[in-house]
């Protein structure tokens, strides 16, 4: 039986352990995310009052305090970088490097005391002369879950990491054996078709989770807890860090039809790579009105329950 030599085993263990010093962007950002996460934990412990910034889209004092902290730290450590934050920070957007920061991804969860939220920081490099509407290169990402003390880190070409250990996407090959995740918009839900996709994919898989944090859904896809994830109408601060994590962990991120992902995040479709073709085909068919099982109306469901009870 073939066995690795002791030297080979040690070499592999070293390769699977992160040297943070090699992460010139993600390393410092990780410390900032931890600090912001500690701030969020304290607000979470005390409880906060939610405010509305739309019909149902909410914001808390914790969001604003976390974004203020991250903005100050970034300006100190990376004064030549721009910042694009969810809660309104717009600074130096003409610069070569731009941080997309979500100071509290999962605000609705946070406000309700539901323990699923994180800090997300993604870094884009924009070459000189790049048109405003064109994407640059994602070069670093950090996602920190302060309640579980889970720190996801990545830089382009350096792999994906969770608490210093290398992570990889799952090896699930069939949708029928997969666990997936999705999300729903905080406004105009009636105009979004995702409930139909949710219904169909739930019928064809082990299940679909809806935890309420896009960044965590992407991080979980990167580390193999989730086999694929999709969502409509997100923003760069939601996705930039997680997209690079998934890619560096060996997965794919595209539009629903497998075309190139764009940072406007109108369509986000992340997979372990093995489910890409099967799930994308299903999306294409459903958008064309094929392979759809109609969702029963409440009256039809009541009739089915009555019939099943033999009444």
Phi and psi restraints in degrees (value plus and minus 20) as a CYANA .aco file:
   2 UNK   PHI     -94.0   -54.0
   2 UNK   PSI     114.0   154.0
   3 UNK   PHI    -150.5  -110.5
   3 UNK   PSI     125.5   165.5
   4 UNK   PHI     -92.4   -52.4
   4 UNK   PSI     127.4   167.4
   5 UNK   PHI     -91.4   -51.4
   5 UNK   PSI     140.1   180.1
   6 UNK   PHI     -77.8   -37.8
   6 UNK   PSI     -58.8   -18.8
   7 UNK   PHI     -84.7   -44.7
   7 UNK   PSI     -57.9   -17.9
   8 UNK   PHI     -87.6   -47.6
   8 UNK   PSI     -59.8   -19.8
   9 UNK   PHI     -82.9   -42.9
   9 UNK   PSI     -66.3   -26.3
  10 UNK   PHI     -81.1   -41.1
  10 UNK   PSI     -61.2   -21.2
  11 UNK   PHI     -81.5   -41.5
  11 UNK   PSI     -62.4   -22.4
  12 UNK   PHI     -85.9   -45.9
  12 UNK   PSI     -60.0   -20.0
  13 UNK   PHI     -83.6   -43.6
  13 UNK   PSI     -60.1   -20.1
  14 UNK   PHI     -83.3   -43.3
  14 UNK   PSI     -62.0   -22.0
  15 UNK   PHI     -85.2   -45.2
  15 UNK   PSI     -45.1    -5.1
  16 UNK   PHI    -113.2   -73.2
  16 UNK   PSI     -17.0    23.0
  17 UNK   PHI    -134.7   -94.7
  17 UNK   PSI     112.2   152.2
  18 UNK   PHI     -99.7   -59.7
  18 UNK   PSI     114.2   154.2
  19 UNK   PHI    -120.5   -80.5
  19 UNK   PSI      81.2   121.2
  20 UNK   PHI     -79.1   -39.1
  20 UNK   PSI     -47.9    -7.9
  21 UNK   PHI     -82.0   -42.0
  21 UNK   PSI     -41.7    -1.7
  22 UNK   PHI     -99.1   -59.1
  22 UNK   PSI     -31.3     8.7
  23 UNK   PHI    -118.8   -78.8
  23 UNK   PSI      68.6   108.6
  24 UNK   PHI     -93.2   -53.2
  24 UNK   PSI     -42.6    -2.6
  25 UNK   PHI    -122.1   -82.1
  25 UNK   PSI     -71.1   -31.1
  26 UNK   PHI     -89.0   -49.0
  26 UNK   PSI     -50.7   -10.7
  27 UNK   PHI     -80.5   -40.5
  27 UNK   PSI     -76.9   -36.9
  28 UNK   PHI     -82.4   -42.4
  28 UNK   PSI     -57.7   -17.7
  29 UNK   PHI     -83.3   -43.3
  29 UNK   PSI     -55.6   -15.6
  30 UNK   PHI     -80.6   -40.6
  30 UNK   PSI     -60.3   -20.3
  31 UNK   PHI     -84.7   -44.7
  31 UNK   PSI     -58.7   -18.7
  32 UNK   PHI     -84.1   -44.1
  32 UNK   PSI     -63.1   -23.1
  33 UNK   PHI     -83.9   -43.9
  33 UNK   PSI     -59.3   -19.3
  34 UNK   PHI     -82.7   -42.7
  34 UNK   PSI     -61.3   -21.3
  35 UNK   PHI     -85.3   -45.3
  35 UNK   PSI     -63.7   -23.7
  36 UNK   PHI     -84.6   -44.6
  36 UNK   PSI     -57.7   -17.7
  37 UNK   PHI     -83.3   -43.3
  37 UNK   PSI     -59.2   -19.2
  38 UNK   PHI     -82.7   -42.7
  38 UNK   PSI     -58.8   -18.8
  39 UNK   PHI     -82.4   -42.4
  39 UNK   PSI     -64.5   -24.5
  40 UNK   PHI     -83.7   -43.7
  40 UNK   PSI     -59.7   -19.7
  41 UNK   PHI     -78.7   -38.7
  41 UNK   PSI     -59.9   -19.9
  42 UNK   PHI     -88.0   -48.0
  42 UNK   PSI     -63.5   -23.5
  43 UNK   PHI     -82.7   -42.7
  43 UNK   PSI     -59.9   -19.9
  44 UNK   PHI     -83.2   -43.2
  44 UNK   PSI     -60.5   -20.5
  45 UNK   PHI     -84.1   -44.1
  45 UNK   PSI     -60.8   -20.8
  46 UNK   PHI    -100.7   -60.7
  46 UNK   PSI     -48.8    -8.8
  47 UNK   PHI      70.5   110.5
  47 UNK   PSI     126.8   166.8
  48 UNK   PHI    -154.1  -114.1
  48 UNK   PSI     141.4   181.4
  49 UNK   PHI    -119.6   -79.6
  49 UNK   PSI     111.7   151.7
  50 UNK   PHI    -108.3   -68.3
  50 UNK   PSI     124.4   164.4
  51 UNK   PHI    -135.9   -95.9
  51 UNK   PSI     138.6   178.6
  52 UNK   PHI    -123.6   -83.6
  52 UNK   PSI     113.0   153.0
  53 UNK   PHI    -135.0   -95.0
  53 UNK   PSI       0.0    40.0
  54 UNK   PHI    -195.6  -155.6
  54 UNK   PSI    -184.1  -144.1
  55 UNK   PHI     -86.4   -46.4
  55 UNK   PSI     -60.5   -20.5
  56 UNK   PHI    -156.2  -116.2
  56 UNK   PSI     -18.4    21.6
  57 UNK   PHI    -101.9   -61.9
  57 UNK   PSI     103.3   143.3
  58 UNK   PHI    -133.5   -93.5
  58 UNK   PSI     141.8   181.8
  59 UNK   PHI    -162.9  -122.9
  59 UNK   PSI     131.0   171.0
  60 UNK   PHI    -147.3  -107.3
  60 UNK   PSI     149.3   189.3
  61 UNK   PHI     -81.2   -41.2
  61 UNK   PSI     -47.7    -7.7
  62 UNK   PHI     -87.1   -47.1
  62 UNK   PSI     -61.0   -21.0
  63 UNK   PHI     -75.8   -35.8
  63 UNK   PSI     -69.1   -29.1
  64 UNK   PHI     -88.7   -48.7
  64 UNK   PSI     -60.5   -20.5
  65 UNK   PHI     -85.6   -45.6
  65 UNK   PSI     -60.3   -20.3
  66 UNK   PHI     -86.0   -46.0
  66 UNK   PSI     -62.5   -22.5
  67 UNK   PHI     -85.8   -45.8
  67 UNK   PSI     -58.2   -18.2
  68 UNK   PHI     -81.8   -41.8
  68 UNK   PSI     -65.4   -25.4
  69 UNK   PHI     -81.7   -41.7
  69 UNK   PSI     -68.6   -28.6
  70 UNK   PHI     -82.3   -42.3
  70 UNK   PSI     -60.2   -20.2
  71 UNK   PHI     -82.4   -42.4
  71 UNK   PSI     -63.3   -23.3
  72 UNK   PHI     -84.6   -44.6
  72 UNK   PSI     -63.7   -23.7
  73 UNK   PHI     -85.9   -45.9
  73 UNK   PSI     -61.9   -21.9
  74 UNK   PHI     -84.1   -44.1
  74 UNK   PSI     -60.1   -20.1
  75 UNK   PHI     -86.3   -46.3
  75 UNK   PSI     -48.3    -8.3
  76 UNK   PHI     -98.2   -58.2
  76 UNK   PSI     -66.9   -26.9
  77 UNK   PHI    -103.2   -63.2
  77 UNK   PSI     -58.0   -18.0
  78 UNK   PHI    -146.7  -106.7
  78 UNK   PSI      47.1    87.1
  79 UNK   PHI     -83.4   -43.4
  79 UNK   PSI     -38.8     1.2
  80 UNK   PHI    -109.0   -69.0
  80 UNK   PSI     -20.2    19.8
  81 UNK   PHI    -116.6   -76.6
  81 UNK   PSI     131.8   171.8
  82 UNK   PHI    -110.7   -70.7
  82 UNK   PSI     143.9   183.9
  83 UNK   PHI    -155.2  -115.2
  83 UNK   PSI     110.7   150.7
  84 UNK   PHI    -147.4  -107.4
  84 UNK   PSI      82.5   122.5
  85 UNK   PHI    -128.6   -88.6
  85 UNK   PSI     132.3   172.3
  86 UNK   PHI     -81.1   -41.1
  86 UNK   PSI     -57.8   -17.8
  87 UNK   PHI    -110.3   -70.3
  87 UNK   PSI       0.8    40.8
  88 UNK   PHI      95.0   135.0
  88 UNK   PSI     -30.0    10.0
  89 UNK   PHI     -85.3   -45.3
  89 UNK   PSI     105.1   145.1
  90 UNK   PHI    -158.7  -118.7
  90 UNK   PSI      80.6   120.6
  91 UNK   PHI    -159.2  -119.2
  91 UNK   PSI     105.6   145.6
  92 UNK   PHI      42.0    82.0
  92 UNK   PSI      19.1    59.1
  93 UNK   PHI     -90.8   -50.8
  93 UNK   PSI     -30.3     9.7
  94 UNK   PHI    -104.9   -64.9
  94 UNK   PSI     -23.8    16.2
  95 UNK   PHI     -99.9   -59.9
  95 UNK   PSI     145.9   185.9
  96 UNK   PHI     -84.3   -44.3
  96 UNK   PSI     -60.1   -20.1
  97 UNK   PHI    -129.2   -89.2
  97 UNK   PSI     117.9   157.9
  98 UNK   PHI    -156.1  -116.1
  98 UNK   PSI     103.5   143.5
  99 UNK   PHI    -110.3   -70.3
  99 UNK   PSI     109.4   149.4
 100 UNK   PHI    -120.9   -80.9
 100 UNK   PSI      98.1   138.1
 101 UNK   PHI    -142.0  -102.0
 101 UNK   PSI     111.6   151.6
 102 UNK   PHI    -132.5   -92.5
 102 UNK   PSI      83.7   123.7
 103 UNK   PHI     -89.4   -49.4
 103 UNK   PSI     -40.0     0.0
 104 UNK   PHI    -176.9  -136.9
 104 UNK   PSI      70.0   110.0
 105 UNK   PHI    -106.7   -66.7
 105 UNK   PSI      98.1   138.1
 106 UNK   PHI      87.1   127.1
 106 UNK   PSI      18.4    58.4
 107 UNK   PHI     -80.7   -40.7
 107 UNK   PSI     -60.2   -20.2
 108 UNK   PHI     -81.9   -41.9
 108 UNK   PSI     -64.1   -24.1
 109 UNK   PHI     -77.1   -37.1
 109 UNK   PSI     -69.2   -29.2
 110 UNK   PHI     -75.7   -35.7
 110 UNK   PSI     -67.7   -27.7
 111 UNK   PHI     -86.1   -46.1
 111 UNK   PSI     -48.4    -8.4
 112 UNK   PHI    -112.6   -72.6
 112 UNK   PSI     -22.6    17.4
 113 UNK   PHI      60.1   100.1
 113 UNK   PSI      -3.4    36.6
 114 UNK   PHI    -107.1   -67.1
 114 UNK   PSI     104.0   144.0
 115 UNK   PHI    -101.8   -61.8
 115 UNK   PSI      44.8    84.8
 116 UNK   PHI    -167.5  -127.5
 116 UNK   PSI      74.2   114.2
 117 UNK   PHI    -180.2  -140.2
 117 UNK   PSI     147.6   187.6
 118 UNK   PHI    -181.6  -141.6
 118 UNK   PSI     154.4   194.4
 119 UNK   PHI    -126.0   -86.0
 119 UNK   PSI     114.6   154.6
 120 UNK   PHI    -149.6  -109.6
 120 UNK   PSI     112.5   152.5
 121 UNK   PHI    -157.1  -117.1
 121 UNK   PSI      97.8   137.8
 122 UNK   PHI    -141.5  -101.5
 122 UNK   PSI     121.3   161.3
 123 UNK   PHI    -135.7   -95.7
 123 UNK   PSI     107.2   147.2
 124 UNK   PHI    -132.2   -92.2
 124 UNK   PSI     116.4   156.4
 125 UNK   PHI    -122.0   -82.0
 125 UNK   PSI     103.1   143.1
 126 UNK   PHI    -134.0   -94.0
 126 UNK   PSI      91.3   131.3
 127 UNK   PHI     -82.1   -42.1
 127 UNK   PSI     131.0   171.0
 128 UNK   PHI     -78.4   -38.4
 128 UNK   PSI     112.3   152.3
 129 UNK   PHI      66.9   106.9
 129 UNK   PSI     -20.2    19.8
 130 UNK   PHI     -86.0   -46.0
 130 UNK   PSI     108.2   148.2
 131 UNK   PHI     -78.0   -38.0
 131 UNK   PSI     128.3   168.3
 132 UNK   PHI     -77.2   -37.2
 132 UNK   PSI     -55.5   -15.5
 133 UNK   PHI    -107.9   -67.9
 133 UNK   PSI     -13.4    26.6
 134 UNK   PHI    -128.5   -88.5
 134 UNK   PSI     120.2   160.2
 135 UNK   PHI     -94.5   -54.5
 135 UNK   PSI     126.5   166.5
 136 UNK   PHI    -111.4   -71.4
 136 UNK   PSI    -171.3  -131.3
 137 UNK   PHI    -128.2   -88.2
 137 UNK   PSI     109.5   149.5
 138 UNK   PHI     -96.1   -56.1
 138 UNK   PSI     104.0   144.0
 139 UNK   PHI    -138.3   -98.3
 139 UNK   PSI     -37.3     2.7
 140 UNK   PHI    -179.4  -139.4
 140 UNK   PSI     135.1   175.1
 141 UNK   PHI    -177.3  -137.3
 141 UNK   PSI     123.7   163.7
 142 UNK   PHI    -158.0  -118.0
 142 UNK   PSI     112.7   152.7
 143 UNK   PHI    -150.6  -110.6
 143 UNK   PSI     105.6   145.6
 144 UNK   PHI    -144.7  -104.7
 144 UNK   PSI     103.4   143.4
 145 UNK   PHI    -118.2   -78.2
 145 UNK   PSI      84.5   124.5
 146 UNK   PHI     -93.0   -53.0
 146 UNK   PSI     -43.3    -3.3
 147 UNK   PHI     -97.9   -57.9
 147 UNK   PSI     -53.4   -13.4
 148 UNK   PHI    -118.8   -78.8
 148 UNK   PSI     -23.4    16.6
 149 UNK   PHI      32.5    72.5
 149 UNK   PSI      28.1    68.1
 150 UNK   PHI    -129.2   -89.2
 150 UNK   PSI     100.5   140.5
 151 UNK   PHI    -133.7   -93.7
 151 UNK   PSI      91.6   131.6
 152 UNK   PHI    -115.8   -75.8
 152 UNK   PSI     112.3   152.3
 153 UNK   PHI    -157.8  -117.8
 153 UNK   PSI     128.9   168.9
 154 UNK   PHI    -178.9  -138.9
 154 UNK   PSI     133.1   173.1
 155 UNK   PHI    -158.4  -118.4
 155 UNK   PSI     131.5   171.5
 156 UNK   PHI     -75.7   -35.7
 156 UNK   PSI     105.2   145.2
 157 UNK   PHI      61.1   101.1
 157 UNK   PSI     -16.3    23.7
 158 UNK   PHI    -139.2   -99.2
 158 UNK   PSI      -8.4    31.6
 159 UNK   PHI      63.3   103.3
 159 UNK   PSI     157.5   197.5
 160 UNK   PHI    -138.9   -98.9
 160 UNK   PSI     123.3   163.3
 161 UNK   PHI    -159.1  -119.1
 161 UNK   PSI     125.8   165.8
 162 UNK   PHI    -149.9  -109.9
 162 UNK   PSI      95.6   135.6
 163 UNK   PHI      28.7    68.7
 163 UNK   PSI      22.4    62.4
 164 UNK   PHI      65.3   105.3
 164 UNK   PSI     -19.5    20.5
 165 UNK   PHI    -134.3   -94.3
 165 UNK   PSI     119.1   159.1
 166 UNK   PHI     -84.8   -44.8
 166 UNK   PSI     119.8   159.8
 167 UNK   PHI    -140.4  -100.4
 167 UNK   PSI     137.7   177.7
 168 UNK   PHI    -160.2  -120.2
 168 UNK   PSI     135.4   175.4
 169 UNK   PHI     -88.5   -48.5
 169 UNK   PSI     147.4   187.4
 170 UNK   PHI     -93.3   -53.3
 170 UNK   PSI     152.3   192.3
 171 UNK   PHI    -131.9   -91.9
 171 UNK   PSI      -3.5    36.5
 172 UNK   PHI     -86.4   -46.4
 172 UNK   PSI     110.4   150.4
 173 UNK   PHI    -125.3   -85.3
 173 UNK   PSI     -35.8     4.2
 174 UNK   PHI    -147.4  -107.4
 174 UNK   PSI     118.9   158.9
 175 UNK   PHI     -77.0   -37.0
 175 UNK   PSI     -57.3   -17.3
 176 UNK   PHI     -80.6   -40.6
 176 UNK   PSI     -41.5    -1.5
 177 UNK   PHI    -126.5   -86.5
 177 UNK   PSI     -13.7    26.3
 178 UNK   PHI    -116.1   -76.1
 178 UNK   PSI     131.3   171.3
 179 UNK   PHI    -131.1   -91.1
 179 UNK   PSI     102.9   142.9
 180 UNK   PHI    -137.4   -97.4
 180 UNK   PSI     152.2   192.2
 181 UNK   PHI    -160.4  -120.4
 181 UNK   PSI     133.9   173.9
 182 UNK   PHI    -172.8  -132.8
 182 UNK   PSI    -198.6  -158.6
 183 UNK   PHI    -168.2  -128.2
 183 UNK   PSI     145.6   185.6
 184 UNK   PHI    -145.8  -105.8
 184 UNK   PSI     129.6   169.6
 185 UNK   PHI     -88.1   -48.1
 185 UNK   PSI     133.7   173.7
 186 UNK   PHI    -103.8   -63.8
 186 UNK   PSI     -25.1    14.9
 187 UNK   PHI    -166.7  -126.7
 187 UNK   PSI     136.0   176.0
 188 UNK   PHI      32.7    72.7
 188 UNK   PSI      24.3    64.3
 189 UNK   PHI     -80.9   -40.9
 189 UNK   PSI     -51.7   -11.7
 190 UNK   PHI     -84.4   -44.4
 190 UNK   PSI     -41.9    -1.9
 191 UNK   PHI    -114.6   -74.6
 191 UNK   PSI     -16.6    23.4
 192 UNK   PHI    -125.7   -85.7
 192 UNK   PSI     111.7   151.7
 193 UNK   PHI    -102.9   -62.9
 193 UNK   PSI     -15.5    24.5
 194 UNK   PHI     -86.2   -46.2
 194 UNK   PSI     -45.2    -5.2
 195 UNK   PHI     -80.8   -40.8
 195 UNK   PSI     -52.3   -12.3
 196 UNK   PHI     -92.2   -52.2
 196 UNK   PSI     -61.1   -21.1
 197 UNK   PHI     -85.5   -45.5
 197 UNK   PSI     -61.2   -21.2
 198 UNK   PHI     -78.0   -38.0
 198 UNK   PSI     -66.1   -26.1
 199 UNK   PHI     -80.4   -40.4
 199 UNK   PSI     -70.0   -30.0
 200 UNK   PHI     -86.5   -46.5
 200 UNK   PSI     -62.6   -22.6
 201 UNK   PHI     -93.4   -53.4
 201 UNK   PSI     -52.4   -12.4
 202 UNK   PHI     -79.4   -39.4
 202 UNK   PSI     -60.6   -20.6
 203 UNK   PHI     -86.0   -46.0
 203 UNK   PSI     -44.1    -4.1
 204 UNK   PHI    -126.7   -86.7
 204 UNK   PSI     -15.9    24.1
 205 UNK   PHI    -155.0  -115.0
 205 UNK   PSI    -199.4  -159.4
 206 UNK   PHI     -91.6   -51.6
 206 UNK   PSI     -37.4     2.6
 207 UNK   PHI     131.6   171.6
 207 UNK   PSI     145.0   185.0
 208 UNK   PHI    -147.5  -107.5
 208 UNK   PSI     104.2   144.2
 209 UNK   PHI    -117.2   -77.2
 209 UNK   PSI     125.5   165.5
 210 UNK   PHI    -153.1  -113.1
 210 UNK   PSI      65.8   105.8
 211 UNK   PHI    -111.0   -71.0
 211 UNK   PSI     -37.3     2.7
 212 UNK   PHI      72.0   112.0
 212 UNK   PSI      -4.4    35.6
 213 UNK   PHI    -161.0  -121.0
 213 UNK   PSI      86.9   126.9
 214 UNK   PHI     -81.5   -41.5
 214 UNK   PSI     -60.4   -20.4
 215 UNK   PHI     -82.8   -42.8
 215 UNK   PSI     -62.4   -22.4
 216 UNK   PHI     -87.5   -47.5
 216 UNK   PSI     -57.2   -17.2
 217 UNK   PHI     -79.5   -39.5
 217 UNK   PSI     -62.1   -22.1
 218 UNK   PHI     -88.2   -48.2
 218 UNK   PSI     -61.6   -21.6
 219 UNK   PHI     -82.2   -42.2
 219 UNK   PSI     -59.6   -19.6
 220 UNK   PHI     -89.6   -49.6
 220 UNK   PSI     -50.8   -10.8
 221 UNK   PHI     -86.9   -46.9
 221 UNK   PSI     -60.9   -20.9
 222 UNK   PHI     -82.4   -42.4
 222 UNK   PSI     -56.3   -16.3
 223 UNK   PHI    -117.8   -77.8
 223 UNK   PSI     -14.3    25.7
 224 UNK   PHI      68.4   108.4
 224 UNK   PSI     -14.7    25.3
 225 UNK   PHI     -94.2   -54.2
 225 UNK   PSI     -51.1   -11.1
 226 UNK   PHI    -140.1  -100.1
 226 UNK   PSI     121.5   161.5
 227 UNK   PHI    -112.4   -72.4
 227 UNK   PSI     -44.2    -4.2
 228 UNK   PHI    -182.0  -142.0
 228 UNK   PSI     135.5   175.5
 229 UNK   PHI    -166.5  -126.5
 229 UNK   PSI     119.4   159.4
 230 UNK   PHI    -160.8  -120.8
 230 UNK   PSI     133.7   173.7
 231 UNK   PHI    -186.0  -146.0
 231 UNK   PSI     135.4   175.4
 232 UNK   PHI    -121.2   -81.2
 232 UNK   PSI     132.6   172.6
 233 UNK   PHI      35.1    75.1
 233 UNK   PSI      33.5    73.5
 234 UNK   PHI    -118.0   -78.0
 234 UNK   PSI    -187.9  -147.9
 235 UNK   PHI    -155.0  -115.0
 235 UNK   PSI     142.6   182.6
 236 UNK   PHI     -78.1   -38.1
 236 UNK   PSI     -53.4   -13.4
 237 UNK   PHI     -88.9   -48.9
 237 UNK   PSI     -44.1    -4.1
 238 UNK   PHI     -94.8   -54.8
 238 UNK   PSI     -55.1   -15.1
 239 UNK   PHI    -134.6   -94.6
 239 UNK   PSI     -44.2    -4.2
 240 UNK   PHI     -77.4   -37.4
 240 UNK   PSI     -66.2   -26.2
 241 UNK   PHI     -87.9   -47.9
 241 UNK   PSI     -65.6   -25.6
 242 UNK   PHI     -87.2   -47.2
 242 UNK   PSI     -55.2   -15.2
 243 UNK   PHI     -81.1   -41.1
 243 UNK   PSI     -66.4   -26.4
 244 UNK   PHI     -86.4   -46.4
 244 UNK   PSI     -57.2   -17.2
 245 UNK   PHI     -77.3   -37.3
 245 UNK   PSI     -69.3   -29.3
 246 UNK   PHI     -81.2   -41.2
 246 UNK   PSI     -65.9   -25.9
 247 UNK   PHI     -83.2   -43.2
 247 UNK   PSI     -63.2   -23.2
 248 UNK   PHI     -90.9   -50.9
 248 UNK   PSI     -39.5     0.5
 249 UNK   PHI    -108.5   -68.5
 249 UNK   PSI     -17.8    22.2
 250 UNK   PHI      79.9   119.9
 250 UNK   PSI     -12.9    27.1
 251 UNK   PHI    -118.3   -78.3
 251 UNK   PSI    -192.0  -152.0
 252 UNK   PHI    -144.0  -104.0
 252 UNK   PSI     128.4   168.4
 253 UNK   PHI    -156.4  -116.4
 253 UNK   PSI     101.3   141.3
 254 UNK   PHI    -163.0  -123.0
 254 UNK   PSI    -195.4  -155.4
 255 UNK   PHI     -98.3   -58.3
 255 UNK   PSI     153.5   193.5
 256 UNK   PHI     -80.9   -40.9
 256 UNK   PSI     -49.4    -9.4
 257 UNK   PHI    -112.9   -72.9
 257 UNK   PSI      -5.7    34.3
 258 UNK   PHI      56.9    96.9
 258 UNK   PSI     -13.5    26.5
 259 UNK   PHI     -94.5   -54.5
 259 UNK   PSI     149.7   189.7
 260 UNK   PHI     -81.0   -41.0
 260 UNK   PSI     110.4   150.4
 261 UNK   PHI     -84.2   -44.2
 261 UNK   PSI     122.5   162.5
 262 UNK   PHI    -145.0  -105.0
 262 UNK   PSI     126.3   166.3
 263 UNK   PHI     -87.0   -47.0
 263 UNK   PSI     -34.2     5.8
 264 UNK   PHI     -83.7   -43.7
 264 UNK   PSI     -39.5     0.5
 265 UNK   PHI      43.1    83.1
 265 UNK   PSI      10.5    50.5
 266 UNK   PHI     -83.7   -43.7
 266 UNK   PSI     -53.6   -13.6
 267 UNK   PHI    -153.9  -113.9
 267 UNK   PSI     108.1   148.1
 268 UNK   PHI    -146.1  -106.1
 268 UNK   PSI     102.2   142.2
 269 UNK   PHI    -157.9  -117.9
 269 UNK   PSI      82.2   122.2
 270 UNK   PHI    -129.7   -89.7
 270 UNK   PSI     117.4   157.4
 271 UNK   PHI    -161.9  -121.9
 271 UNK   PSI     151.1   191.1
 272 UNK   PHI     -97.9   -57.9
 272 UNK   PSI     -16.2    23.8
 273 UNK   PHI      70.8   110.8
 273 UNK   PSI     -59.1   -19.1
 274 UNK   PHI     -94.9   -54.9
 274 UNK   PSI     -46.8    -6.8
 275 UNK   PHI    -116.1   -76.1
 275 UNK   PSI     -22.1    17.9
 276 UNK   PHI     -74.5   -34.5
 276 UNK   PSI     -74.5   -34.5
 277 UNK   PHI     -85.8   -45.8
 277 UNK   PSI     -64.8   -24.8
 278 UNK   PHI     -84.5   -44.5
 278 UNK   PSI     -66.3   -26.3
 279 UNK   PHI     -93.7   -53.7
 279 UNK   PSI     -57.9   -17.9
 280 UNK   PHI     -82.4   -42.4
 280 UNK   PSI     -61.6   -21.6
 281 UNK   PHI     -79.2   -39.2
 281 UNK   PSI     -61.7   -21.7
 282 UNK   PHI     -84.4   -44.4
 282 UNK   PSI     -61.4   -21.4
 283 UNK   PHI     -79.1   -39.1
 283 UNK   PSI     -68.7   -28.7
 284 UNK   PHI     -78.5   -38.5
 284 UNK   PSI     -64.4   -24.4
 285 UNK   PHI     -84.8   -44.8
 285 UNK   PSI     -61.8   -21.8
 286 UNK   PHI     -87.9   -47.9
 286 UNK   PSI     -60.3   -20.3
 287 UNK   PHI     -85.0   -45.0
 287 UNK   PSI     -44.9    -4.9
 288 UNK   PHI    -107.0   -67.0
 288 UNK   PSI     -20.7    19.3
 289 UNK   PHI      64.0   104.0
 289 UNK   PSI      -6.1    33.9
 290 UNK   PHI    -127.5   -87.5
 290 UNK   PSI     143.4   183.4
 291 UNK   PHI      33.8    73.8
 291 UNK   PSI      17.7    57.7
 292 UNK   PHI    -130.9   -90.9
 292 UNK   PSI     112.0   152.0
 293 UNK   PHI    -121.3   -81.3
 293 UNK   PSI     101.4   141.4
 294 UNK   PHI     -84.6   -44.6
 294 UNK   PSI     116.5   156.5
 295 UNK   PHI     -96.0   -56.0
 295 UNK   PSI     106.3   146.3
 296 UNK   PHI     -82.4   -42.4
 296 UNK   PSI     125.9   165.9
 297 UNK   PHI     -93.6   -53.6
 297 UNK   PSI     143.3   183.3
 298 UNK   PHI     -75.6   -35.6
 298 UNK   PSI     -59.1   -19.1
 299 UNK   PHI     -85.4   -45.4
 299 UNK   PSI     -61.1   -21.1
 300 UNK   PHI     -86.1   -46.1
 300 UNK   PSI     -58.8   -18.8
 301 UNK   PHI     -85.8   -45.8
 301 UNK   PSI     -60.6   -20.6
 302 UNK   PHI     -82.0   -42.0
 302 UNK   PSI     -59.7   -19.7
 303 UNK   PHI     -85.8   -45.8
 303 UNK   PSI     -58.7   -18.7
 304 UNK   PHI     -84.3   -44.3
 304 UNK   PSI     -62.0   -22.0
 305 UNK   PHI     -83.9   -43.9
 305 UNK   PSI     -60.2   -20.2
 306 UNK   PHI     -84.5   -44.5
 306 UNK   PSI     -62.2   -22.2
 307 UNK   PHI     -86.1   -46.1
 307 UNK   PSI     -59.0   -19.0
 308 UNK   PHI     -87.0   -47.0
 308 UNK   PSI     -48.9    -8.9
 309 UNK   PHI    -103.3   -63.3
 309 UNK   PSI     -23.3    16.7
 310 UNK   PHI      54.2    94.2
 310 UNK   PSI       6.0    46.0
